[in-house]
Amino acid sequence: MRTYTHNGLGDRARVDKQTGTRHFVYDAWGRVVAEYGSSARDVRTEFIWAEPPAANDSSSFGGSDHIPG
C-alpha cells in the first residue's frame, strides 16, 4: 500500500510504500529538483533545469524595459 503526503501547494512531497520512502523537493517554479530516500544522504535523483520556465502571457521578450535578452 502507498501513502502520499502533499505540501501546501498540492505537490507530492512524500511517498511511503513497502519498499521505502521517497521525499520530493521542488524549486520556486514548482518543478521537481530532487528525490531522496529516508534521509538527505539517500539521494535517488537530482534534476537540473537550464532556465526558469518561459512566461506564457504574450509579454515581449526581455520584459517591459524594451531591452532584448
The 8 nearest C-alpha neighbors of each residue, nearest first, counted from 0:
[[1, 16, 2, 17, 15, 18, 3, 14],
 [2, 0, 16, 15, 3, 14, 17, 20],
 [1, 3, 15, 14, 16, 4, 0, 13],
 [4, 2, 14, 13, 1, 15, 5, 11],
 [3, 5, 13, 12, 11, 14, 2, 6],
 [6, 4, 11, 12, 10, 9, 3, 7],
 [5, 7, 9, 8, 10, 12, 11, 4],
 [6, 8, 9, 5, 10, 12, 11, 4],
 [9, 7, 6, 10, 5, 29, 11, 12],
 [8, 10, 6, 5, 7, 11, 12, 4],
 [11, 9, 5, 6, 8, 12, 7, 29],
 [10, 12, 5, 13, 4, 9, 6, 3],
 [13, 11, 23, 5, 4, 22, 6, 10],
 [14, 12, 22, 4, 21, 3, 11, 23],
 [13, 15, 3, 21, 20, 2, 4, 16],
 [16, 14, 20, 2, 1, 19, 3, 21],
 [17, 15, 1, 19, 18, 0, 20, 14],
 [16, 18, 19, 0, 15, 1, 20, 2],
 [17, 19, 16, 20, 15, 21, 1, 0],
 [20, 18, 16, 17, 15, 21, 36, 37],
 [19, 21, 15, 36, 37, 14, 16, 22],
 [20, 22, 36, 14, 35, 13, 34, 37],
 [23, 21, 13, 35, 34, 12, 36, 14],
 [22, 24, 34, 12, 33, 13, 35, 21],
 [25, 23, 33, 32, 31, 34, 22, 12],
 [26, 24, 31, 30, 32, 29, 23, 27],
 [25, 27, 29, 28, 30, 32, 31, 24],
 [26, 28, 29, 25, 30, 51, 31, 32],
 [29, 27, 26, 30, 51, 52, 25, 31],
 [30, 28, 26, 25, 27, 31, 10, 8],
 [31, 29, 25, 26, 28, 32, 27, 24],
 [30, 32, 25, 24, 33, 26, 29, 23],
 [33, 31, 46, 25, 45, 24, 30, 26],
 [34, 32, 45, 24, 44, 31, 23, 46],
 [35, 33, 23, 44, 43, 22, 45, 21],
 [36, 34, 42, 22, 43, 21, 41, 39],
 [35, 37, 21, 41, 20, 38, 22, 42],
 [36, 38, 20, 41, 21, 35, 39, 22],
 [39, 37, 40, 41, 36, 35, 42, 22],
 [40, 38, 41, 35, 42, 36, 37, 22],
 [41, 39, 38, 42, 35, 36, 37, 43],
 [40, 42, 36, 38, 39, 35, 43, 37],
 [43, 41, 35, 40, 44, 39, 36, 34],
 [42, 44, 35, 34, 41, 36, 45, 33],
 [45, 43, 34, 33, 42, 46, 35, 32],
 [46, 44, 33, 32, 34, 47, 43, 42],
 [45, 47, 32, 33, 48, 44, 31, 34],
 [48, 46, 49, 32, 45, 33, 50, 31],
 [47, 49, 50, 46, 51, 32, 30, 52],
 [50, 48, 47, 51, 52, 46, 53, 32],
 [51, 49, 48, 52, 53, 47, 28, 30],
 [50, 52, 53, 49, 28, 48, 54, 27],
 [53, 51, 50, 54, 28, 55, 48, 49],
 [54, 52, 55, 51, 50, 56, 60, 58],
 [53, 55, 56, 52, 58, 57, 51, 60],
 [56, 54, 57, 53, 58, 52, 59, 60],
 [55, 57, 58, 54, 59, 53, 60, 62],
 [58, 56, 55, 59, 54, 60, 53, 62],
 [59, 57, 56, 60, 62, 54, 55, 63],
 [60, 58, 62, 61, 57, 63, 65, 67],
 [59, 61, 62, 67, 58, 68, 63, 65],
 [62, 60, 68, 67, 66, 59, 63, 65],
 [63, 61, 60, 64, 59, 65, 58, 66],
 [62, 64, 65, 61, 59, 58, 66, 60],
 [63, 65, 66, 62, 61, 67, 59, 60],
 [66, 64, 63, 67, 62, 61, 59, 60],
 [67, 65, 64, 61, 68, 62, 63, 60],
 [68, 66, 61, 65, 60, 62, 64, 59],
 [67, 61, 66, 60, 62, 65, 59, 64]]
